[in-house]
């Protein structure tokens, strides 16, 4: 509707909210719902801009804003008064006056209501309610035009100016549209809230009512009647009457107050039937507008009119700041899905994770989070502070316009997080510091730095880490004293911090991948699915190699009947190993087994947790996987499939280059492709090298735990994981001033208690295990939406596996359905025809490995492990992000 100056509220054409303001737009939406809104039209904000320009007021306005920023209160009051008067006295353009007169006559109303509709009105976290003026009871065209100009001028009242100044709005960016409507000669009027503004309950509708016009209620001159209505049942729960001694009514030429007859002061303004009718209309409006609403209404001769609707932006006084915070397990769940031990928390997360991993990113964005936490423990698990990220996005240029809903797939918790943060008042978000000027000055340097972060630099980082891990692996712990071991642990923590410091390189190299997806979608007919195929069969990715080498180990076992029989026997690894060592073929197999464990034995489920045993410590678990693989040789050949995917990827690369005739596009494509491919490999390999450091730390702690157990300082060797590292240092020095056994026992009990709790993926406010209620799951659903992360389609039997270290095994051609995946899950990808996960993202481990193997995958499929049952036939579309349950 570009260039449109006046628009009817029941307009059939598209209406631009920026032109009419939020208040007018809400009335248009209510009209389209078929709700009873007084007839009227809107003078768009462009008319106000024209009014300023035509009367040469734009420059005066700019000068006045500069002066207001320096003025003391008396001078400010005078400047604002002069501005308002200038806007009102400036003549209206004849063309605009003619259009308003035409609309006025067509409206044919005896009395008018002229309302302000500022274009910044009722933004998330801010309500301009009461900041700008409304004029009621207008009877002629001159009064209408004068009221329109007074609405424009109300942008410059003290209250409106001070509100913008306090909340950081640009005074020159705010404009004003004006609504002209038929005035309702209300018998009763009031406001209603589609959620309780005090308790925050969303299943309640609160109605406040007074006699006559609602301006007397808004001004606080009367105490209204109050109804509480059950939103679901639409029944009145409670009804409180008040003394209403005055009312506001339309007079011959204006609005006036008059005394309510004594016999009516304590009677109800409306009856319960009207209250439930209001609630029904409000419920319909809320469903259409998408969030809880604050609605003004009026009743005349039993007919209900809706006068205004705005989002509820006030904070519920009954909720503390902590109650309004949102905590998210995604993406922490991929690396730390379980309860964290005190040792892991103290050695790896506290200070190191926030200061080393996140703060460099914040500094690059010119953000200072202050003391606001990046994460917290919920039932002993790592949860990220979503409000902090919401505050950062709100500050960053363009952050408010980002729609992250698609990334959430059908994950209800994540979708609700996105919606809540989008509309959260600023008071709910951490008060972070952000320098917009520094951000724009720094961006060119950041871009240059990103371009300098080449794949070669990643190779050097990995090379350095590999050398350091090799050095640590040669350390003879048995020759060290407890004091020396603690010193080595401290050095290793510093190495861990050094690894974490490469986060900016990691983010910069991975940034190429989403850009590649976007450009592939623009340049090629098969869109972003092509980008996924260009990331298959890259080679050199430690996690993916681990799965393939485990398959090769199964092939080695299968080649020797003697070895195969032993592997498939029901005996444990210790027994089998002894028998294999007596056979020549067994010795060759054991050599291959040893090489596998040397290269990949550091992996396990939840690898960042120091307490968790690794593959090389749990040979029986690897043996179970190996047995499953051996039984499937001949049915599938993952190594051959992998080679095929790599060949197809190389062919596709050449095809892309041929299709891109523009040499500049080819250069961009080649650079992005290389960075995306190397970035995916680096992401997995840098984590693998990091885990090797953590395994070294685990070995040191276990040796220390053994020494302390032998001295009866600890009861068990692994008690050491239930102490904090600084406590261990004091113990080794003989300076412990606490009851070690009591502390360990208490923490073990808390650990076990937390393990028995299953908190939701998203926690709103403070988590209370006793009050936590599981979401209702639609177990009858047969079409599940998610986020497409690895292209292709597959149909097969589902296999639901909740933990990677259980006895459940995936068979050839089955589709893995899991809550999430980490490197400990990689062996399950090898025989999989497809993957479905409840959580994840385009850069998460499961997505990267699925693309590397060329397996169709969909993530963020809400409640997938609860809806899909093992044995059901399902179809996974990894290009469109859809999972269908066929039978």
JOTA-V514438 format. One record per residue. N is the residue number from 1. RES is the residue in one letter. SS is DSSP state (alpha for helix, beta for strand, coil for the rest). NEAR is the number of other ideal C-beta (glycine too) atoms within 12 Angstrom. D_FIRST is the distance of its C-alpha to the first C-alpha in Angstrom with 1 decimal. Layout:
n,res,ss,near,d_first
N,RES,SS,NEAR,D_FIRST
N,RES,SS,NEAR,D_FIRST
This chain:
n,res,ss,near,d_first
1,X,coil,24,0.0
2,X,coil,13,3.8
3,X,coil,13,6.3
4,X,coil,24,5.6
5,X,coil,31,9.0
6,X,beta,37,10.1
7,X,beta,39,9.1
8,X,beta,30,12.1
9,X,coil,39,13.5
10,X,coil,26,14.3
11,X,coil,27,10.9
12,X,coil,12,11.3
13,X,coil,15,7.8
14,X,coil,15,6.5
15,X,coil,32,6.2
16,X,coil,24,6.3
17,X,alpha,28,10.0
18,X,alpha,25,10.4
19,X,alpha,34,8.5
20,X,alpha,44,10.4
21,X,alpha,42,13.5
22,X,alpha,42,15.7
23,X,alpha,45,17.4
24,X,alpha,46,14.5
25,X,alpha,37,13.2
26,X,alpha,40,16.8
27,X,alpha,45,17.0
28,X,alpha,37,14.1
29,X,alpha,32,16.0
30,X,alpha,37,19.2
31,X,alpha,32,18.1
32,X,alpha,23,17.2
33,X,coil,23,20.7
34,X,coil,14,22.2
35,X,coil,34,23.5
36,X,coil,28,24.4
37,X,coil,37,22.0
38,X,coil,36,22.5
39,X,coil,27,20.1
40,X,beta,42,17.7
41,X,beta,44,14.5
42,X,beta,48,12.8
43,X,beta,47,12.7
44,X,coil,39,10.2
45,X,alpha,41,12.2
46,X,alpha,31,11.2
47,X,alpha,39,13.4
48,X,alpha,41,16.2
49,X,alpha,29,16.1
50,X,alpha,24,16.4
51,X,alpha,39,19.1
52,X,alpha,32,21.0
53,X,alpha,17,20.8
54,X,alpha,21,21.7
55,X,coil,24,24.7
56,X,coil,15,25.7
57,X,coil,31,25.4
58,X,alpha,22,23.9
59,X,alpha,14,27.3
60,X,alpha,23,29.1
61,X,alpha,35,26.9
62,X,alpha,18,27.7
63,X,alpha,19,31.4
64,X,alpha,31,31.4
65,X,alpha,28,30.2
66,X,alpha,15,32.9
67,X,alpha,20,35.5
68,X,alpha,30,34.5
69,X,alpha,19,35.2
70,X,alpha,12,38.7
71,X,coil,20,39.4
72,X,coil,12,41.8
73,X,alpha,13,40.9
74,X,alpha,11,42.1
75,X,alpha,16,40.4
76,X,alpha,24,37.1
77,X,alpha,20,37.2
78,X,alpha,19,37.7
79,X,alpha,28,35.0
80,X,alpha,33,32.4
81,X,alpha,21,33.7
82,X,alpha,24,33.4
83,X,alpha,34,29.8
84,X,alpha,30,28.8
85,X,alpha,19,30.8
86,X,alpha,26,29.3
87,X,alpha,34,25.7
88,X,alpha,27,26.8
89,X,alpha,18,29.0
90,X,coil,27,26.6
91,X,coil,18,25.6
92,X,coil,32,22.1
93,X,coil,24,20.7
94,X,alpha,12,21.8
95,X,alpha,16,18.5
96,X,alpha,29,16.8
97,X,alpha,26,20.0
98,X,alpha,17,19.8
99,X,alpha,27,16.4
100,X,alpha,36,17.6
101,X,alpha,23,20.9
102,X,alpha,18,19.4
103,X,alpha,34,17.6
104,X,alpha,33,20.8
105,X,alpha,16,22.9
106,X,alpha,17,20.9
107,X,alpha,31,21.1
108,X,coil,14,24.9
109,X,coil,28,25.9
110,X,coil,17,29.3
111,X,coil,33,28.5
112,X,beta,40,25.3
113,X,beta,45,24.4
114,X,beta,42,22.2
115,X,beta,45,21.2
116,X,beta,46,20.0
117,X,beta,52,17.2
118,X,beta,45,17.7
119,X,coil,35,15.4
120,X,coil,35,18.6
121,X,coil,44,19.8
122,X,coil,36,21.9
123,X,coil,31,21.7
124,X,coil,30,24.4
125,X,coil,31,27.7
126,X,coil,30,26.5
127,X,coil,31,26.0
128,X,coil,35,25.0
129,X,coil,31,26.3
130,X,coil,26,28.3
131,X,coil,33,27.3
132,X,coil,40,25.0
133,X,coil,33,25.9
134,X,beta,35,25.4
135,X,beta,33,26.9
136,X,beta,39,28.4
137,X,beta,31,30.0
138,X,beta,35,28.3
139,X,coil,25,29.8
140,X,coil,18,28.5
141,X,alpha,25,25.6
142,X,alpha,17,27.4
143,X,alpha,25,27.7
144,X,alpha,39,24.1
145,X,alpha,35,23.0
146,X,alpha,27,25.8
147,X,alpha,37,24.7
148,X,alpha,45,21.1
149,X,alpha,39,22.7
150,X,alpha,29,25.2
151,X,alpha,45,22.5
152,X,alpha,47,21.2
153,X,alpha,35,24.8
154,X,alpha,37,25.5
155,X,alpha,46,24.1
156,X,alpha,44,27.4
157,X,coil,29,29.9
158,X,alpha,25,32.7
159,X,alpha,20,31.7
160,X,alpha,34,28.1
161,X,alpha,33,29.3
162,X,alpha,19,32.2
163,X,alpha,28,30.1
164,X,alpha,31,27.8
165,X,alpha,21,30.9
166,X,alpha,15,32.8
167,X,alpha,24,30.1
168,X,coil,20,29.3
169,X,coil,27,25.8
170,X,coil,16,24.8
171,X,coil,29,24.8
172,X,coil,24,22.6
173,X,coil,19,19.9
174,X,coil,37,19.3
175,X,coil,35,17.0
176,X,beta,46,16.6
177,X,beta,47,14.3
178,X,beta,54,16.4
179,X,beta,50,16.8
180,X,beta,46,18.8
181,X,beta,42,20.7
182,X,beta,32,23.9
183,X,coil,41,26.7
184,X,coil,37,29.0
185,X,coil,27,32.7
186,X,coil,39,33.5
187,X,coil,31,37.0
188,X,beta,44,36.3
189,X,beta,46,33.5
190,X,beta,48,33.1
191,X,beta,38,31.5
192,X,beta,51,31.9
193,X,beta,42,31.6
194,X,coil,37,31.3
195,X,coil,31,33.7
196,X,coil,31,36.6
197,X,coil,31,35.7
198,X,coil,18,39.4
199,X,coil,17,40.6
200,X,coil,26,37.5
201,X,coil,23,38.4
202,X,coil,25,35.5
203,X,coil,23,37.5
204,X,beta,33,37.7
205,X,beta,45,35.4
206,X,beta,42,36.4
207,X,beta,49,35.9
208,X,beta,38,36.8
209,X,beta,43,37.3
210,X,beta,45,38.6
211,X,beta,38,39.3
212,X,beta,38,36.9
213,X,coil,44,33.7
214,X,coil,41,32.7
215,X,alpha,36,32.6
216,X,alpha,33,36.4
217,X,alpha,35,36.1
218,X,alpha,24,33.6
219,X,coil,17,35.9
220,X,coil,14,38.8
221,X,coil,21,41.0
222,X,coil,32,41.8
223,X,coil,22,42.6
224,X,coil,34,40.6
225,X,beta,37,41.9
226,X,beta,33,41.1
227,X,beta,40,40.6
228,X,beta,30,40.7
229,X,beta,38,39.4
230,X,beta,23,40.0
231,X,coil,32,36.6
232,X,coil,15,38.1
233,X,coil,15,40.6
234,X,coil,25,38.6
235,X,beta,21,41.9
236,X,beta,29,42.7
237,X,beta,25,44.8
238,X,beta,19,45.6
239,X,beta,26,45.1
240,X,beta,21,46.1
241,X,coil,23,46.5
242,X,coil,24,46.6
243,X,coil,18,47.9
244,X,coil,36,45.1
245,X,coil,21,46.8
246,X,beta,26,43.9
247,X,beta,33,40.6
248,X,beta,35,37.6
249,X,beta,31,36.9
250,X,beta,32,34.9
251,X,coil,18,37.3
252,X,coil,11,37.4
253,X,coil,13,35.4
254,X,coil,21,34.3
255,X,beta,29,34.9
256,X,beta,19,38.5
257,X,beta,23,40.7
258,X,beta,19,43.6
259,X,beta,17,46.5
260,X,coil,26,46.4
261,X,coil,14,49.5
262,X,alpha,11,52.1
263,X,alpha,7,52.4
264,X,alpha,23,48.7
265,X,coil,22,48.3
266,X,coil,18,49.3
267,X,coil,19,47.8
268,X,coil,29,44.7
269,X,coil,42,41.3
270,X,coil,38,40.3
271,X,coil,22,42.4
272,X,alpha,24,42.2
273,X,alpha,20,40.6
274,X,alpha,33,37.6
275,X,alpha,38,37.5
276,X,alpha,28,37.4
277,X,alpha,29,34.7
278,X,alpha,44,32.6
279,X,alpha,38,33.4
280,X,alpha,28,32.4
281,X,alpha,35,28.9
282,X,alpha,41,28.5
283,X,alpha,32,29.7
284,X,alpha,27,27.0
285,X,alpha,41,24.3
286,X,alpha,34,25.7
287,X,alpha,19,25.8
288,X,alpha,23,22.1
289,X,alpha,31,21.1
290,X,coil,18,23.5
291,X,coil,27,25.7
292,X,coil,35,28.0
293,X,beta,42,26.4
294,X,beta,39,27.5
295,X,beta,43,26.7
296,X,beta,44,27.4
297,X,beta,46,28.7
298,X,beta,44,30.6
299,X,beta,37,33.1
300,X,beta,26,34.0
301,X,coil,13,36.7
302,X,coil,16,36.4
303,X,beta,21,32.7
304,X,beta,38,30.6
305,X,beta,37,27.2
306,X,beta,43,25.1
307,X,beta,42,23.8
308,X,beta,46,22.4
309,X,beta,41,22.5
310,X,beta,44,22.6
311,X,beta,37,24.3
312,X,coil,35,28.0
313,X,coil,30,28.7
314,X,coil,26,32.2
315,X,coil,23,35.1
316,X,coil,27,37.8
317,X,coil,15,40.9
318,X,coil,15,43.0
319,X,coil,23,42.0
320,X,coil,15,43.3
321,X,coil,20,41.5
322,X,alpha,19,43.4
323,X,alpha,22,42.3
324,X,alpha,31,38.6
325,X,coil,37,39.2
326,X,beta,40,38.4
327,X,beta,37,41.0
328,X,beta,39,40.4
329,X,coil,39,43.3
330,X,coil,43,41.0
331,X,coil,34,41.8
332,X,alpha,36,45.2
333,X,alpha,42,46.4
334,X,alpha,40,46.8
335,X,alpha,39,49.5
336,X,coil,36,50.7
337,X,coil,40,50.4
338,X,coil,38,53.5
339,X,coil,32,55.1
340,X,coil,40,55.8
341,X,coil,40,59.3
342,X,alpha,35,60.2
343,X,alpha,39,61.5
344,X,alpha,40,58.4
345,X,alpha,33,56.3
346,X,alpha,29,58.5
347,X,alpha,42,59.1
348,X,alpha,42,55.8
349,X,alpha,40,52.9
350,X,coil,26,53.6
351,X,coil,23,52.6
352,X,alpha,32,52.8
353,X,alpha,33,49.7
354,X,alpha,29,47.5
355,X,alpha,21,48.9
356,X,alpha,29,49.6
357,X,alpha,30,46.7
358,X,alpha,32,43.6
359,X,alpha,27,44.3
360,X,alpha,26,44.4
361,X,alpha,30,40.9
362,X,alpha,33,39.7
363,X,alpha,23,41.5
364,X,alpha,28,39.7
365,X,coil,32,36.4
366,X,coil,26,37.7
367,X,beta,33,37.8
368,X,beta,23,40.8
369,X,coil,31,41.1
370,X,coil,17,44.1
371,X,coil,13,46.3
372,X,coil,29,43.6
373,X,coil,26,45.0
374,X,coil,35,43.5
375,X,beta,34,45.3
376,X,beta,34,47.7
377,X,beta,31,50.1
378,X,beta,35,49.2
379,X,coil,30,52.3
380,X,coil,35,53.7
381,X,beta,37,50.9
382,X,beta,38,48.4
383,X,beta,38,44.9
384,X,beta,38,42.3
385,X,beta,37,40.4
386,X,alpha,44,36.8
387,X,alpha,41,35.8
388,X,alpha,38,37.0
389,X,alpha,37,34.8
390,X,alpha,37,31.9
391,X,alpha,35,32.7
392,X,alpha,34,32.9
393,X,alpha,29,29.6
394,X,alpha,33,27.9
395,X,alpha,30,29.6
396,X,coil,26,29.0
397,X,coil,19,26.1
398,X,coil,14,23.5
399,X,coil,23,25.7
400,X,coil,22,23.3
401,X,coil,11,20.7
402,X,coil,19,23.5
403,X,coil,16,23.6
404,X,coil,27,27.3
405,X,coil,23,27.2
406,X,alpha,21,27.9
407,X,alpha,30,31.0
408,X,alpha,35,32.4
409,X,coil,39,32.7
410,X,coil,33,33.8
411,X,coil,42,35.8
412,X,alpha,27,35.0
413,X,alpha,33,36.4
414,X,alpha,38,34.4
415,X,alpha,29,31.2
416,X,alpha,28,31.9
417,X,alpha,37,32.7
418,X,alpha,30,29.3
419,X,alpha,26,27.6
420,X,alpha,32,29.9
421,X,alpha,40,29.7
422,X,alpha,31,25.9
423,X,alpha,31,26.1
424,X,coil,37,29.5
425,X,coil,29,30.1
426,X,alpha,28,31.4
427,X,alpha,24,34.8
428,X,alpha,35,35.2
429,X,coil,34,35.0
430,X,coil,34,37.8
431,X,coil,22,37.6
432,X,coil,29,37.7
433,X,beta,21,37.8
434,X,beta,29,35.4
435,X,coil,19,35.5
436,X,alpha,20,32.1
437,X,alpha,11,33.8
438,X,alpha,19,36.6
439,X,alpha,26,34.3
440,X,alpha,18,32.6
441,X,alpha,12,36.0
442,X,alpha,20,37.5
443,X,alpha,20,35.0
444,X,alpha,12,36.4
445,X,alpha,16,39.9
446,X,alpha,25,38.8
447,X,alpha,15,37.4
448,X,alpha,12,40.6
449,X,alpha,21,42.6
450,X,alpha,26,40.8
451,X,alpha,19,41.6
452,X,alpha,16,45.2
453,X,coil,31,45.5
454,X,coil,22,46.7
455,X,alpha,31,48.3
456,X,alpha,17,51.6
457,X,alpha,26,51.2
458,X,alpha,33,50.7
459,X,alpha,21,53.9
460,X,alpha,18,55.8
461,X,alpha,32,54.5
462,X,alpha,34,55.7
463,X,alpha,18,59.0
464,X,alpha,20,59.7
465,X,alpha,33,59.0
466,X,alpha,24,61.2
467,X,alpha,17,64.1
468,X,alpha,26,63.7
469,X,alpha,32,63.7
470,X,alpha,17,66.8
471,X,alpha,18,68.5
472,X,alpha,29,67.9
473,X,alpha,20,69.1
474,X,coil,12,72.5
475,X,coil,24,73.0
476,X,coil,14,76.2
477,X,alpha,27,75.3
478,X,alpha,14,78.8
479,X,alpha,11,80.2
480,X,coil,20,77.9
481,X,coil,16,78.6
482,X,alpha,30,76.1
483,X,alpha,19,75.4
484,X,alpha,21,74.7
485,X,alpha,34,72.4
486,X,alpha,32,70.3
487,X,alpha,21,70.1
488,X,alpha,30,69.0
489,X,alpha,40,66.3
490,X,alpha,22,65.0
491,X,alpha,22,64.9
492,X,alpha,35,63.1
493,X,alpha,35,60.4
494,X,alpha,20,60.0
495,X,alpha,32,59.6
496,X,alpha,38,56.9
497,X,alpha,28,55.0
498,X,alpha,22,55.4
499,X,alpha,35,53.8
500,X,alpha,33,50.9
501,X,coil,25,50.3
502,X,coil,34,49.1
503,X,alpha,32,45.9
504,X,alpha,28,43.8
505,X,alpha,34,45.2
506,X,alpha,36,44.5
507,X,alpha,27,40.8
508,X,alpha,32,40.4
509,X,alpha,40,42.0
510,X,alpha,37,40.2
511,X,alpha,29,36.8
512,X,alpha,39,37.2
513,X,alpha,39,37.1
514,X,alpha,25,33.5
515,X,alpha,27,32.5
516,X,alpha,38,34.7
517,X,alpha,35,32.9
518,X,alpha,21,29.5
519,X,alpha,28,30.8
520,X,alpha,35,32.8
521,X,alpha,20,29.7
522,X,alpha,19,28.0
523,X,alpha,27,31.2
524,X,coil,26,33.1
525,X,coil,13,32.4
526,X,coil,23,34.1
527,X,coil,21,31.9
528,X,alpha,34,33.0
529,X,alpha,30,36.0
530,X,alpha,33,37.5
531,X,alpha,40,37.4
532,X,alpha,45,39.5
533,X,alpha,40,42.0
534,X,coil,44,42.4
535,X,coil,52,43.7
536,X,coil,42,46.5
537,X,coil,37,50.2
538,X,coil,37,50.0
539,X,coil,25,53.5
540,X,coil,23,54.9
541,X,coil,40,52.9
542,X,alpha,39,55.5
543,X,alpha,45,54.1
544,X,alpha,45,53.6
545,X,alpha,33,57.0
546,X,alpha,40,58.6
547,X,alpha,42,57.6
548,X,alpha,38,58.8
549,X,alpha,36,62.1
550,X,alpha,42,62.7
551,X,alpha,37,62.5
552,X,alpha,31,64.9
553,X,alpha,39,67.2
554,X,alpha,42,67.1
555,X,alpha,29,67.9
556,X,alpha,30,70.9
557,X,alpha,40,72.2
558,X,alpha,27,71.9
559,X,alpha,19,73.9
560,X,coil,25,77.0
561,X,alpha,15,78.3
562,X,alpha,23,80.1
563,X,alpha,35,77.0
564,X,alpha,28,74.8
565,X,alpha,21,77.2
566,X,alpha,33,77.3
567,X,alpha,44,73.5
568,X,alpha,24,73.1
569,X,coil,19,75.9
570,X,coil,14,75.1
571,X,coil,18,76.7
572,X,coil,20,75.0
573,X,alpha,29,74.3
574,X,alpha,13,77.3
575,X,alpha,18,79.7
576,X,alpha,32,78.0
577,X,alpha,26,78.0
578,X,alpha,15,81.7
579,X,alpha,23,82.4
580,X,alpha,34,80.2
581,X,coil,21,82.1
582,X,coil,16,85.2
583,X,coil,22,83.8
584,X,alpha,14,83.2
585,X,alpha,25,79.9
586,X,alpha,27,79.1
587,X,alpha,20,79.6
588,X,alpha,21,77.2
589,X,alpha,35,74.6
590,X,alpha,30,75.2
591,X,alpha,19,74.6
592,X,alpha,29,71.2
593,X,alpha,36,70.4
594,X,alpha,20,71.4
595,X,alpha,20,69.2
596,X,alpha,34,66.2
597,X,alpha,30,66.8
598,X,alpha,21,67.2
599,X,alpha,26,63.9
600,X,alpha,37,61.8
601,X,coil,32,63.9
602,X,coil,37,61.9
603,X,coil,46,59.0
604,X,coil,37,58.6
605,X,coil,38,56.0
606,X,coil,36,54.3
607,X,coil,44,55.8
608,X,coil,42,55.0
609,X,coil,37,57.2
610,X,coil,45,60.7
611,X,coil,40,62.4
612,X,coil,37,61.4
613,X,coil,28,64.1
614,X,coil,34,63.3
615,X,alpha,38,63.9
616,X,alpha,26,67.2
617,X,alpha,23,68.3
618,X,coil,23,67.4
619,X,alpha,27,68.9
620,X,alpha,24,69.2
621,X,alpha,33,65.4
622,X,alpha,40,65.1
623,X,alpha,37,68.1
624,X,alpha,30,66.2
625,X,alpha,43,63.3
626,X,alpha,41,65.8
627,X,alpha,32,67.5
628,X,alpha,32,64.3
629,X,alpha,40,63.6
630,X,alpha,35,67.2
631,X,alpha,23,66.9
632,X,alpha,26,63.7
633,X,beta,29,65.2
634,X,coil,12,65.1
635,X,coil,17,62.0
636,X,beta,28,59.6
637,X,coil,21,59.8
638,X,alpha,39,57.2
639,X,alpha,26,58.7
640,X,alpha,18,58.4
641,X,alpha,30,54.8
642,X,alpha,33,53.9
643,X,alpha,19,55.4
644,X,alpha,18,53.5
645,X,alpha,34,50.2
646,X,alpha,29,51.1
647,X,alpha,19,52.0
648,X,alpha,24,48.8
649,X,alpha,32,46.8
650,X,alpha,22,48.7
651,X,alpha,18,48.0
652,X,alpha,30,44.3
653,X,alpha,32,44.3
654,X,alpha,18,45.8
655,X,alpha,19,43.5
656,X,alpha,30,40.5
657,X,alpha,23,42.0
658,X,alpha,14,42.7
659,X,alpha,19,39.1
660,X,coil,24,37.7
661,X,coil,12,38.6
662,X,coil,12,36.9
663,X,alpha,11,39.7
664,X,alpha,12,37.3
665,X,alpha,22,35.7
666,X,alpha,21,39.3
667,X,alpha,14,40.3
668,X,alpha,24,37.4
669,X,alpha,35,38.1
670,X,alpha,23,41.8
671,X,alpha,24,41.4
672,X,alpha,35,39.0
673,X,alpha,37,41.2
674,X,alpha,27,44.3
675,X,alpha,36,42.9
676,X,alpha,39,41.4
677,X,alpha,39,44.8
678,X,alpha,36,46.9
679,X,alpha,39,44.7
680,X,alpha,47,45.1
681,X,alpha,36,48.8
682,X,alpha,43,49.0
683,X,alpha,47,47.2
684,X,alpha,43,49.8
685,X,alpha,40,52.8
686,X,alpha,39,52.3
687,X,alpha,37,52.1
688,X,alpha,36,55.2
689,X,alpha,35,57.1
690,X,alpha,43,55.9
691,X,alpha,41,57.3
692,X,alpha,39,60.6
693,X,alpha,40,60.8
694,X,alpha,41,60.2
695,X,alpha,36,62.9
696,X,alpha,36,65.3
697,X,alpha,44,64.4
698,X,alpha,39,65.2
699,X,alpha,33,68.5
700,X,alpha,38,69.4
701,X,alpha,43,68.6
702,X,alpha,30,70.5
703,X,alpha,29,73.5
704,X,alpha,41,73.3
705,X,alpha,35,72.9
706,X,alpha,23,76.1
707,X,alpha,28,78.0
708,X,alpha,32,77.0
709,X,alpha,22,77.8
710,X,alpha,15,81.2
711,X,coil,17,81.9
712,X,coil,12,80.8
713,X,coil,28,78.0
714,X,coil,33,75.6
715,X,coil,21,76.4
716,X,coil,22,74.4
717,X,alpha,24,73.2
718,X,alpha,27,69.6
719,X,alpha,35,69.7
720,X,alpha,46,68.6
721,X,alpha,37,65.0
722,X,alpha,39,64.9
723,X,coil,42,65.7
724,X,coil,30,63.6
725,X,alpha,36,64.5
726,X,alpha,24,65.5
727,X,alpha,31,67.8
728,X,alpha,40,69.5
729,X,alpha,24,70.2
730,X,alpha,20,71.9
731,X,alpha,32,73.8
732,X,alpha,34,75.1
733,X,coil,16,76.2
734,X,coil,13,78.0
735,X,coil,12,75.8
736,X,coil,23,74.1
737,X,coil,11,74.2
738,X,coil,17,72.8
739,X,coil,14,74.1
740,X,alpha,30,72.9
741,X,alpha,22,73.8
742,X,alpha,16,72.1
743,X,alpha,26,68.9
744,X,alpha,35,68.8
745,X,alpha,19,69.6
746,X,alpha,19,66.9
747,X,alpha,31,64.2
748,X,alpha,28,65.3
749,X,alpha,16,65.0
750,X,alpha,22,61.5
751,X,alpha,31,60.6
752,X,alpha,18,61.9
753,X,alpha,15,60.2
754,X,alpha,24,56.8
755,X,alpha,21,57.5
756,X,coil,14,57.8
757,X,coil,23,54.3
758,X,coil,25,51.2
759,X,coil,34,48.2
760,X,coil,36,44.7
761,X,coil,41,42.6
762,X,beta,37,40.4
763,X,beta,36,41.9
764,X,beta,33,40.0
765,X,coil,27,42.2
766,X,coil,23,45.9
767,X,coil,30,47.4
768,X,coil,16,50.1
769,X,coil,20,51.9
770,X,coil,9,53.3
771,X,coil,13,50.0
772,X,coil,20,48.1
773,X,coil,12,46.9
774,X,coil,15,46.0
775,X,coil,20,42.6
776,X,coil,13,42.8
777,X,coil,18,42.9
778,X,coil,17,41.8
779,X,coil,16,44.9
780,X,coil,11,44.0
781,X,coil,21,40.9
782,X,coil,20,41.4
783,X,beta,22,38.2
784,X,beta,41,37.5
785,X,beta,30,34.6
786,X,coil,46,35.1
787,X,beta,43,34.4
788,X,beta,42,35.6
789,X,beta,49,37.9
790,X,beta,47,40.4
791,X,coil,39,39.7
792,X,coil,34,41.6
793,X,beta,26,42.6
794,X,beta,33,45.9
795,X,beta,23,47.5
796,X,beta,33,50.5
797,X,beta,30,52.2
798,X,beta,39,50.8
799,X,beta,34,52.9
800,X,beta,30,51.7
801,X,coil,36,53.3
802,X,coil,26,52.6
803,X,coil,24,54.8
804,X,coil,39,55.9
805,X,coil,31,59.5
806,X,coil,19,60.4
807,X,coil,16,62.6
808,X,coil,24,59.7
809,X,coil,29,59.5
810,X,coil,42,56.9
811,X,coil,26,58.4
812,X,coil,29,57.5
813,X,coil,24,54.4
814,X,coil,39,53.2
815,X,beta,47,49.7
816,X,beta,51,49.9
817,X,beta,46,47.9
818,X,beta,47,48.2
819,X,coil,38,46.6
820,X,coil,43,46.2
821,X,coil,47,48.4
822,X,coil,44,50.2
823,X,alpha,44,52.9
824,X,alpha,44,55.4
825,X,alpha,43,53.5
826,X,alpha,46,53.7
827,X,alpha,46,56.8
828,X,alpha,48,54.8
829,X,alpha,48,52.3
830,X,alpha,47,55.1
831,X,coil,39,55.8
832,X,coil,46,52.2
833,X,coil,39,50.2
834,X,beta,49,47.0
835,X,beta,54,45.9
836,X,beta,57,43.8
837,X,beta,55,43.4
838,X,coil,47,42.0
839,X,coil,44,41.1
840,X,coil,43,40.3
841,X,coil,35,37.8
842,X,coil,42,37.4
843,X,coil,33,40.0
844,X,coil,41,42.4
845,X,alpha,48,46.0
846,X,alpha,51,45.7
847,X,alpha,48,42.7
848,X,alpha,45,44.4
849,X,alpha,49,47.7
850,X,alpha,50,46.1
851,X,alpha,50,44.5
852,X,alpha,46,47.8
853,X,alpha,50,49.6
854,X,coil,39,47.0
855,X,coil,50,46.6
856,X,beta,42,43.4
857,X,beta,53,42.1
858,X,beta,52,39.5
859,X,beta,51,39.3
860,X,coil,45,37.7
861,X,coil,48,38.6
862,X,coil,38,39.0
863,X,coil,33,42.5
864,X,alpha,43,43.5
865,X,alpha,29,47.2
866,X,alpha,23,47.2
867,X,alpha,31,45.5
868,X,coil,44,47.1
869,X,coil,19,50.9
870,X,coil,23,53.4
871,X,coil,18,54.4
872,X,coil,27,51.2
873,X,beta,25,49.8
874,X,beta,40,46.3
875,X,beta,30,43.9
876,X,beta,45,42.2
877,X,beta,31,39.2
878,X,coil,42,39.0
879,X,coil,29,36.2
880,X,coil,28,33.7
881,X,coil,38,35.0
882,X,beta,26,36.3
883,X,beta,47,39.8
884,X,beta,30,41.1
885,X,beta,29,44.3
886,X,coil,18,46.0
887,X,coil,14,49.3
